[in-house]
């Protein structure tokens, strides 16, 4: 069996969001790893994507709910790919 590490990096860009880990947990109940554990700052969050199917489906559902709140809470969430 081969496991491939799969992660999604999230950056919170609003001026007031100094701790992205806190924002995602408080607003969407999504737990991730703070960027400071991976040589980044607290505006970054790392999400692990190699999980059980149920956990992954729950993550996607919570992300969809979080994104749907974008307009009413002033969040600006958009996917981006950085290959660097």
Residue pairs with C-beta under 8 A, 6 or more apart in sequence:
3 50
4 50
5 50
6 48
6 49
6 50
7 46
7 47
7 48
7 49
8 46
8 47
8 49
9 35
9 40
9 44
9 45
9 46
9 47
9 82
10 20
10 24
10 32
10 44
10 45
10 46
10 47
11 20
11 43
11 44
11 45
12 19
12 20
12 23
12 43
12 44
12 45
13 43
13 76
14 74
14 75
14 76
17 23
17 43
18 42
18 43
19 34
19 42
19 43
20 32
20 34
20 35
20 42
20 43
20 44
20 45
21 32
21 33
21 34
21 35
21 42
21 45
24 30
24 31
24 32
24 45
24 66
25 31
25 32
27 66
27 69
27 73
27 75
28 62
28 63
28 65
28 66
29 62
30 47
30 59
30 62
30 63
30 66
32 45
32 46
32 47
32 48
33 45
33 46
33 47
33 48
34 42
34 44
34 45
34 46
35 41
35 42
35 43
35 44
35 45
35 46
36 42
37 46
38 44
38 46
47 59
49 56
49 59
51 59
66 75
66 77
67 75
67 77
69 75
70 76
70 77
